[in-house]
């Protein structure tokens, strides 16, 4: 799941836009964005943040610079634990043609000190948009951690996994009924990248247009 490979697999599958959201890191976003530019695919820089409640929240940004600003903020607000490559694997940083530039020495799977209730507003300060990831999952989701999607957290969208029951979720968690419901791949391996099914009707295939839609700043159709 290297930057060059995931971008070209997405292009082969027919995607117009993808996002790269490594856990608690944006260090490979620059490479993925550059690889996307080479093949004509929009790559949105982002991060899958692990909050202090151990809930995952997807954070997307219009530019690599904004993403890296948020990356440094997260680093400053996460307890630094050295990674053990023999247990957790190498955390490799690559360029746009998958040459290795280095490794992230700090473990990226542990929780930050950032609360779910603060993520959306914090991400907006970096010109981005945030939404809770895979809310139907029994671990690392806001519903698993808190029981609900907090209405005062400022999310305009939520993500449901491909196996999630949307009708049931709407009944058990009515707070999501007025939100954009996303179904992203959450792919960790190339073979998990499926044909494009979910869609958002945007005025243009740019990170800026996507972020405006996810922040509820413009009306969009979705499915």
Secondary structure, DSSP 8 states (H G I E B T S, - for coil): --HHHHHHHHHHHT-SEEEEEEET--TTHHHHHHHHHHHT-EEEEEEEEE-TTS-EEEEEESSHHHHHHHHHHHHHTS---B--HHHH---EEE-TT--EEEE--B-SSS--S--HHHHHHHHHHTT-EEEES-TTSSSSSHHHHHSS--GGG--SEEE--TT--HHHHHHH-GGGTTSEEE-----SSGGG-------B--SSSSHHHHHHHHTTSS---B-
